[in-house]
Amino acid sequence: MIMINRPSTVLATAVLAVSLAACVSEKQNDAELKAQAKVSETDARQTALAKVPNGTIKEAELEKEHGKIIWSFDVATPDTKDITEVNVDAVTGGIVSVEHEAAK
């Protein structure tokens, strides 16, 4: 076995290890959030789309924000590049917030 002990190799190995650990932690966190959510993504999507007529969901995420577990949806509408972010409480199903974001 040949051992190469270069600082760049050691650094690359450390970065890879930290990245792998972060991915495992993120998947565990996602599983924990899903276990706590009482509202399905499908039901939350319907709630979000009811707030944005003619909208299409471009991105969806389950996350914890300000102590609440929420379904966060980025909703696009025809004739604009702006996005409406709709956050739905994943426990109660109520709307937490609706924010309009200008296209970047």
N, C-alpha and C positions, 0 to 999 in steps of 0.2 A: 504494500500500500504506500502510495506517495502522499505525503502531507505537505500542503502549501500553506504557509502561515504568513500571508500577506495581509496588511491592514485592510485593503479593499475587499478581500475575500471574507474576512471576519465581519466587516461592516455589512456586506451584502447578506451574509447568513443571519446576522442579527435583525436586519430590516425584514427579511423574509419571515423569520420567526414571529416578530411582532405583528406583521400583517396577518399571518395565519391565525394567531391568537385573537386578533380583533374580529376576524370573520366568524370564528367559532362563537365568540361572545355575542356578536350581533345576531346570529341564528338562534342562540339560546334566548336572547332578549325578545326576538320576534315571537318565539314559541310562548314565552311568558305572557306577552301582550295578547296574543290570540286566545290564550286560556282565560284571560280576564275579560275579554270582550263579550258582551251579551248580544250585540247587534251584529249581524252578518255583514260582510262587505256588500253583498247584493242589495240588502235592505238599505244600507247607508248610501249606496249609489243612487237608488231611487229618490231618497230624501234630498241628496245633493242636486240631482238633475231637476227636481221640482223647483229649486231656487234659481235655476239658470235656464230659462226657456230656450229651446233649440240648441242646448249645449251638448258637447261631446267630451267625455272624460278622457284626458290625455295621460294622466298619471294618478295612481292611487297609492296610499301608504298608511299603514297602521303605526301610530307613534304615541309617545307620551309627551304632552306639552302642558305646561303650567299645572302639573299634577293630575291631569285628566288623560285618559286613553281616548284617542280620537282617530277617526278615519279622515284623512286629509285627501281632498280631490282637487286636481287642477283641471278646470273645465274651460274648454275653448268654445267660442261662439262664432257663427258665420260672419263674414264681413269685417272682422277685426283680428288683429294679432295679439290682443290683450288676453289675459287669462284671469278667470275668477277662481279664487281658492275658496272652497267650501269645506269647513271642518264640522264633522258630525260626531257627537259624543258616542263612543263605542259601547257605553253601558246603558244610557237612557234612550239613544236614538234621536235626541234633540239637536238642533243646529247650535253650534258653539260660536261660529263666526263665518262671515262672508266678506272677503276682501278682493278688491279688483287690483290686479297687478299689470302695469304697462309692459308691453313687449320690450325685451332687452336687446 
